[in-house]
């Protein structure tokens, strides 16, 4: 049963509303700062300054390639890997903790915009129209980053603060390796639970897939296009490899039967051929082709075993192909190498979120399965703590005209503030 009085719960909700205009302004600032992969230094500086100005013990946590690479859950490093720091802010209670500790995690990195002319506004506008705040990363997930900070502000405005340790984490590399949050784990940041306010339509993620990124490269025989029959088109050859990977994708999806959190999903494991680079002249048979792929795996399947299956399938296709058997494709792992997780129901942490959500929205908390990568896997698999991924309503994440619902963001911020007060307890500032 919740220990927070109805009067205090109402005061917290009112305090969130009182500070919400400033919260939106801060969210717009984060969106307008932009910063693609490897360029997050400026936006992390803003986060650092805001943590520090509130009196949190604030540090920059650099990526440590050697340390990360020794961990089974580490994403693979490539030339594109961000070297921007994670930012950590720590609140400590006045005396001995009265409640339970909490991590409030959010990733600050964003995905590319795609062709700007396909947006109806500047991708980094941060424009507000009606109930929507627009911009790349607005929903995924700079709105969540702001919600974490302003939920704590709502308590402070009432002269209160958490009566236990709270760790604010602003991480990079969530969209490509998951190494940012893994780095915080390896650095020793621990708590009794974690909330990550990804844009989840005010629902709790019950289970999610693991993800692997890889490249397949095929080299062909270059000839003039007039002599095409004497050469081999590397693009055509590479596409035969993709055909084999589609067979593997089908085999993996058939294993959803009996997996209670995935068997009702239509196609939970998706192979995405996301990028293709090939050839160099329209009148020459292409001598090379490289594709970048992403594929998902079920919880309980190790990234290592999945990678071995993929390499075996590529090898099988090549060995049965007249050209490829003489020019074996190469497979390179260049990003995510992560496993999925299941949040087992019934934890005290989840019950607390159910209560906070009901207070903030007037509705029962629903849970669902997602076929996407989430940093909650680090806390669940390696920290062995309840990992709650729960955040606002949004649309078009990773697409054009990404937006987050403003009214939903206020409700989620309220739920987080209530959660902090109930989970951590409160004391006078």
C-alpha positions in Angstrom: 0.0 0.0 0.0 1.3 3.5 -0.8 2.6 5.5 2.1 2.2 8.9 0.4 -0.8 10.9 1.6 -3.5 11.9 -0.9 -2.8 15.5 0.0 0.9 15.2 -0.8 0.2 13.4 -4.0 -2.0 16.2 -5.1 0.6 18.8 -4.2 3.2 16.9 -6.2 0.9 16.9 -9.3 0.2 20.6 -8.8 4.0 21.3 -8.5 4.7 19.4 -11.8 2.1 21.6 -13.5 3.6 24.7 -12.0 7.0 24.0 -13.4 5.8 22.5 -16.7 6.3 25.6 -18.8 9.9 25.7 -17.9 10.2 22.0 -18.5 8.9 22.4 -22.1 11.4 25.3 -22.6 14.2 23.0 -21.5 13.0 20.2 -23.7 13.0 22.5 -26.7 16.5 23.6 -25.8 17.7 20.0 -25.9 15.9 19.3 -29.2 17.3 22.5 -30.8 20.8 21.7 -29.8 20.8 18.6 -32.0 24.0 16.6 -32.1 24.2 13.4 -34.2 26.2 10.4 -33.2 29.6 11.5 -31.9 28.4 15.1 -31.7 26.6 15.0 -28.4 29.1 17.1 -26.5 27.1 20.4 -26.7 23.9 18.9 -25.5 25.6 16.9 -22.8 27.2 20.2 -21.6 23.6 21.6 -21.2 22.6 18.5 -19.2 25.8 18.8 -17.1 25.1 22.4 -16.3 21.5 21.7 -15.3 22.5 18.8 -13.0 25.3 20.9 -11.4 23.3 24.0 -10.9 20.8 22.1 -8.9 23.5 20.9 -6.5 23.7 17.3 -7.7 27.2 15.7 -7.6 27.9 15.9 -11.3 30.5 14.0 -13.3 31.4 13.1 -16.8 31.9 9.4 -17.5 34.1 8.7 -20.5 33.8 5.6 -22.6 36.4 3.1 -21.8 36.8 0.9 -24.9 39.0 -1.7 -23.3 36.7 -2.2 -20.2 33.6 -2.3 -22.3 35.0 -4.7 -24.9 35.7 -7.3 -22.1 31.9 -7.5 -21.3 29.7 -9.9 -23.1 26.9 -7.3 -23.4 29.1 -4.7 -25.0 28.2 -3.4 -28.5 31.0 -3.6 -31.0 33.2 -0.6 -31.5 33.5 1.0 -35.0 35.0 4.3 -36.3 31.5 5.9 -35.8 31.3 5.0 -32.1 30.6 8.2 -30.0 33.4 9.5 -27.7 31.0 12.0 -26.1 30.8 11.5 -22.3 27.9 10.2 -20.3 26.7 12.7 -17.6 25.9 11.5 -14.1 24.2 13.5 -11.4 23.8 12.1 -7.9 21.5 13.2 -5.2 22.3 12.1 -1.7 19.9 12.3 1.3 20.8 14.4 4.4 21.4 11.4 6.6 21.0 7.6 6.4 18.6 6.7 3.6 15.0 6.2 4.7 13.7 4.7 1.4 15.0 2.8 -1.6 17.5 4.1 -4.2 16.7 4.8 -7.8 18.3 5.4 -11.1 16.6 7.8 -13.6 18.2 7.0 -16.9 17.7 8.7 -20.3 19.7 8.5 -23.5 20.6 11.8 -25.2 21.7 10.5 -28.5 19.4 10.6 -31.5 19.1 9.0 -34.9 19.7 10.7 -38.3 17.0 13.0 -39.7 16.9 11.5 -43.2 16.2 13.8 -46.1 15.3 17.1 -44.5 12.9 18.0 -47.4 10.6 15.2 -46.3 10.0 16.9 -43.0 7.3 19.6 -42.8 9.5 21.7 -40.5 13.1 22.0 -39.4 14.0 18.6 -37.8 15.5 20.5 -34.9 12.8 23.1 -34.6 11.3 22.1 -31.2 8.1 23.7 -32.5 5.0 23.4 -30.4 1.7 23.0 -32.2 -1.4 22.0 -30.3 -0.5 19.1 -28.1 2.6 18.2 -30.0 6.3 19.2 -29.5 8.1 18.4 -32.8 11.7 17.6 -33.5 14.3 14.8 -33.9 14.8 13.3 -30.5 12.0 15.2 -29.0 10.2 11.9 -28.2 13.1 9.6 -28.4 14.1 10.6 -25.9 15.0 14.2 -24.8 11.5 14.7 -23.5 12.2 11.8 -21.1 15.5 13.2 -20.1 13.8 16.5 -19.1 11.0 14.6 -17.3 13.6 12.9 -15.0 15.1 16.2 -14.0 11.8 18.1 -13.6 10.2 15.4 -11.6 12.9 16.0 -9.0 12.3 19.8 -9.4 8.6 19.3 -8.6 9.6 17.9 -5.2 12.1 20.6 -4.5 9.5 23.2 -5.2 7.5 21.8 -2.3 10.6 22.0 -0.1 11.2 18.3 -0.4 13.8 16.0 -1.7 14.3 12.2 -2.0 15.2 10.5 1.3 17.4 8.1 -0.5 20.0 8.1 -3.2 18.9 9.1 -6.8 21.2 8.8 -9.7 20.5 10.8 -12.9 22.1 9.3 -16.0 22.3 11.0 -19.4 23.9 8.5 -21.8 25.0 8.2 -25.4 25.2 5.3 -27.7 21.7 3.9 -26.9 20.7 4.0 -30.5 23.7 2.0 -31.8 25.5 -0.1 -29.2 24.0 0.4 -25.7 27.5 1.0 -24.5 26.6 4.3 -22.7 24.4 2.7 -20.1 26.6 -0.3 -19.9 29.5 2.0 -19.1 27.5 3.4 -16.1 27.0 -0.1 -14.9 30.7 -1.0 -15.2 31.5 2.2 -13.4 29.6 0.9 -10.4 26.4 3.0 -10.4 23.7 0.8 -8.8 20.3 1.3 -7.2 17.2 -0.7 -6.2 15.3 0.1 -9.4 15.5 2.1 -12.6 13.1 4.1 -14.6 13.8 4.9 -18.3 11.1 7.2 -19.7 11.3 6.1 -23.4 8.2 7.0 -25.5 6.1 4.0 -24.7 2.6 5.5 -24.9 2.2 5.5 -21.1 2.7 1.8 -20.9 5.3 -0.4 -19.2 7.5 -2.6 -21.3 7.2 -6.3 -20.2 9.7 -7.8 -22.6 11.9 -6.7 -25.4 14.2 -8.2 -28.0 18.0 -8.3 -28.2 19.6 -6.6 -31.2 22.6 -7.3 -33.4 24.2 -5.0 -36.0 26.4 -6.4 -38.7 27.8 -5.7 -42.2 28.1 -8.2 -45.0 30.6 -7.5 -47.8 30.9 -9.2 -51.1 33.6 -8.5 -53.7 33.0 -9.2 -57.4 34.9 -9.2 -60.6 34.8 -5.8 -62.3 34.4 -5.6 -66.1 33.0 -3.2 -68.6 29.2 -3.6 -68.8 29.5 -4.7 -72.4 31.2 -7.8 -71.1 28.8 -8.4 -68.2 28.6 -12.2 -68.8 32.4 -12.5 -68.1 32.2 -10.7 -64.7 30.1 -11.1 -61.6 27.9 -8.3 -60.2 28.7 -8.0 -56.5 25.2 -6.4 -55.8 23.5 -9.4 -57.2 25.8 -11.8 -55.3 25.2 -9.9 -52.1 21.4 -10.1 -52.5 21.7 -13.9 -52.7 23.2 -13.7 -49.2 20.2 -11.6 -48.1 18.0 -14.4 -49.4 19.7 -16.8 -47.0 19.4 -14.4 -44.1 15.7 -14.1 -44.8 15.4 -17.8 -44.4 17.1 -17.6 -41.1 14.8 -14.7 -40.1 11.8 -17.0 -40.8 13.3 -19.9 -38.8 13.9 -17.6 -35.8 10.4 -16.2 -35.9 8.8 -19.6 -35.9 10.4 -20.1 -32.4 8.0 -17.5 -31.0 5.5 -20.3 -30.3 5.5 -21.0 -26.6 7.2 -17.8 -25.8 4.4 -16.2 -23.7 5.5 -12.6 -24.3 6.1 -12.9 -28.1 3.8 -15.7 -29.4 1.0 -13.2 -30.1 3.3 -10.8 -32.0 2.9 -11.0 -35.7 6.6 -10.9 -36.7 8.7 -10.0 -33.6 12.2 -10.6 -35.1 12.9 -8.3 -38.0 15.9 -8.4 -40.3 16.4 -4.9 -41.6 18.7 -4.3 -44.6 19.3 -0.7 -43.7 22.2 0.6 -45.8 23.8 -0.5 -49.1 27.1 0.8 -50.5 28.3 -0.6 -53.8 30.0 0.0 -57.1 31.5 3.2 -58.4 30.5 3.5 -62.1 27.2 3.0 -63.9 29.0 1.4 -66.9 31.1 -1.0 -64.8 29.9 -4.2 -63.3 30.1 -3.5 -59.6 33.1 -5.1 -58.0 32.0 -4.7 -54.4 28.9 -4.4 -52.3 28.5 -3.9 -48.5 25.2 -4.0 -46.7 24.5 -2.9 -43.1 21.9 -5.0 -41.3 20.0 -5.1 -38.0 18.3 -8.2 -36.6 16.5 -8.9 -33.4 16.7 -12.0 -31.1 14.4 -13.4 -28.4 15.2 -13.0 -24.7 17.3 -15.9 -23.5 19.2 -16.2 -26.8 22.8 -15.1 -26.4 24.1 -12.6 -28.9 27.1 -14.8 -29.4 25.1 -17.8 -30.4 22.9 -15.7 -32.7 26.0 -14.2 -34.4 27.4 -17.7 -34.9 24.1 -18.7 -36.7 24.3 -15.7 -38.9 27.9 -16.4 -39.9 27.0 -20.0 -40.5 24.1 -19.1 -42.8 26.3 -16.7 -44.8 28.9 -19.4 -45.1 26.2 -21.9 -46.2 24.9 -19.6 -48.9 28.4 -18.9 -50.2 29.5 -22.5 -50.3 26.5 -23.4 -52.5 27.0 -20.5 -54.8 29.4 -20.9 -57.8 30.8 -17.3 -57.5 30.6 -16.8 -53.7 32.3 -20.1 -53.0 35.4 -18.6 -54.7 35.0 -15.2 -53.2 33.7 -15.7 -49.6 31.7 -12.9 -48.1 32.9 -11.3 -44.9 30.7 -10.5 -41.9 31.7 -7.6 -39.5 30.0 -6.9 -36.2 29.8 -3.1 -35.9 27.2 -2.1 -33.3 24.6 -3.7 -31.1 25.5 -7.1 -29.7 22.8 -7.3 -27.0 20.4 -9.7 -25.5 16.8 -9.1 -24.7 15.1 -9.3 -21.3 11.8 -10.0 -19.6 10.5 -7.9 -16.7 8.9 -10.5 -14.5 5.6 -9.2 -13.0 4.9 -8.6 -9.4 7.9 -6.7 -8.1 7.4 -3.9 -5.6 9.0 -1.5 -8.0 6.3 -2.3 -10.6 3.5 -2.1 -8.1 4.8 1.4 -7.1 4.7 2.5 -10.8 1.2 1.1 -11.2 0.1 3.2 -8.3 1.9 6.3 -9.5 0.5 5.9 -13.0 -3.0 5.5 -11.7 -2.6 8.6 -9.7 -1.3 10.6 -12.6 -3.6 9.4 -15.3 -6.7 7.9 -13.6 -6.1 4.7 -15.6 -4.6 1.2 -14.8 -1.1 0.7 -16.1 -0.9 -1.6 -19.1 2.2 -3.5 -20.2 3.3 -4.7 -23.6 6.1 -6.4 -25.6 8.3 -4.4 -27.9 10.7 -5.6 -30.7 13.1 -2.8 -30.1 16.3 -2.3 -28.2 16.1 -0.7 -24.8 18.8 0.2 -22.3 16.7 -1.4 -19.5 18.3 -4.7 -20.6 21.6 -3.5 -18.9 19.9 -3.0 -15.5 17.8 -6.2 -15.8 20.4 -8.6 -17.1 23.5 -7.3 -15.3 22.3 -5.1 -12.5 19.6 -7.7 -11.5 17.2 -4.9 -10.6 13.6 -4.1 -11.7 14.0 -2.1 -14.9 10.9 0.0 -15.7 10.7 1.4 -19.2 7.7 3.8 -19.2 7.2 7.1 -21.0 4.9 9.4 -23.0 2.7 9.1 -26.0 4.5 10.0 -29.3 4.7 9.3 -33.0 7.1 9.1 -35.9 10.2 8.2 -33.8 13.0 7.4 -36.2 10.8 8.9 -38.9 9.8 12.3 -40.3 8.0 14.9 -38.1 8.7 13.1 -34.8 6.6 14.5 -32.0 5.8 13.9 -28.4 2.4 14.6 -26.7 2.7 17.5 -24.3 -0.2 16.5 -22.1 1.1 13.0 -21.9 4.6 14.3 -21.0 3.1 16.1 -18.1 1.2 13.0 -16.9 4.4 10.9 -17.2 6.5 13.6 -15.3 3.8 13.5 -12.6 4.0 9.7 -12.4 7.8 9.8 -12.1 7.6 12.5 -9.4 5.1 10.4 -7.4 7.2 7.3 -7.9 10.3 9.0 -6.6 8.4 10.3 -3.5 6.9 6.9 -2.8 9.9 4.7 -3.6 12.6 6.9 -2.1 10.6 8.6 0.6 10.9 12.4 1.1 12.6 14.7 3.5 12.9 18.4 3.9 15.4 20.1 1.6 
